[in-house]
Amino acid sequence: MKTPAGKECKYYYGDFHRGRNEQACRLIERNPDSPPWQPNLCNTCPVPDILRANASDTLKLDGKVVKKFFGFKQQVEVEGWCSECFNPVPNPMLGCQNCAKKSGPSILDLKGSPE
């Protein structure tokens, strides 16, 4: 679903049908320690870019709203982890490096030229 910032995000939910005005971020709602989500946080949220850059099924994201600059500025902070090897993913844009090494053969693995 498109966020208020105009990006596609699978965690954003908006219901405006027949006068309803419901907006939610399912990623932030899952974290009970996070302050409440607000629609203006979508403008600087890294999640849509992460989802667009990495389509891995094993990459799981956890997000929370953090306060910066003496509490005047809020932004979304995202942590990633791999559900296959259960390791933290330091850069969710790239995905799990352990699972990427285990992937199948590549065309670059050919030793000789085809005859």
N, C-alpha and C positions, 0 to 999 in steps of 0.2 A: 504494500500500500504506500502511496506517496505521502511523505511527511510534510509538515508545514513549510519546510525549507525547499521542497520540490524534489527531493531525492527518494528513491525507492528503498524501503526498509521493511524486512519481514517482521520486525518487532513492534512497529508502530501500528496502532489501532485507532481509527477514527470512525465515528458513527454520527452522521448528520441527517439521517433519514427521518422525514416527517417531524421536523422540529427538534430532534435530539441533538445534543451537543456533547458528545463523549469523545474524549481523546485520551490515549494512554500509551505508554511505552512498556511493553511486556518485559523487556530486558531489565529495566529499572524496578518494575513492580516485583520481580522475583527476589530482589535483594532487600531484606527487611531492615538492614542497617543504613540504607541510603535515604537521604532527604527526598521529599516528593519531587516527581518529574513535572516540568513545565514545558509547554510547546516551544518556547523560544530556545530551549536547549538543543533542539534539532538543527539549528543553524551551525553549530560548531561540533556536532556529534561525529566521531570517527567511524561509527558502526556501518553506515551505508557504503562508505569507501572500502572498508574491510570486506564486507560481503561481496562487493563488486570485484575486488582484487583476488579474493580467494573463495572458490566454490567448494572447498573441501567439506565432506559430510562429517568428518571426525573433529573438526574445529568447533569447540564450544566456547561461547563468550559469556562473561560475567561483567556487568556494568554497575556503576554507581555514580551518583552526583557528588562531586567534591567542590568545596568552596576554596577559591583562590583570592589573592589580593585582599587580605584582611576580612574575608567573608563577603565582599561586595560583588564578586564575580563567581558564577557557578558554571561548571562544565562537566561533561560526561567523561569518566575515566573507564577504560575497558581493559580487561585482562582476558587472555585466551588460554585454553588448555586443550589437550588432545584426548578424545575419548577412546582412542585405540591403545595408546601407550601410557595414558594418564600422566603425561609430563606437562609442565607449564610451557606455554609458547611465548617466548619473549617478544616476538614481533608478529602479531596476528595477521598482518598484511601478507607475510610470506608463508604462514602456516607452520606445521610441525616439520622440523628438519629431520627428526629421527624417522618418521614415516616416509618422507620424501626419499631418503636413502634406500629404504626397503622396496621402493616401487619396482615394477617390472622392467624388463630389458628396454633399452633405448636404441635408436638407430645409430647413435654414437658409439655403441658397444661393439659394432662390427669390426673385426680385425682385418679382414682382407677385402679386396674389391670383388663384387659379384661377377661371375663369369657367365 
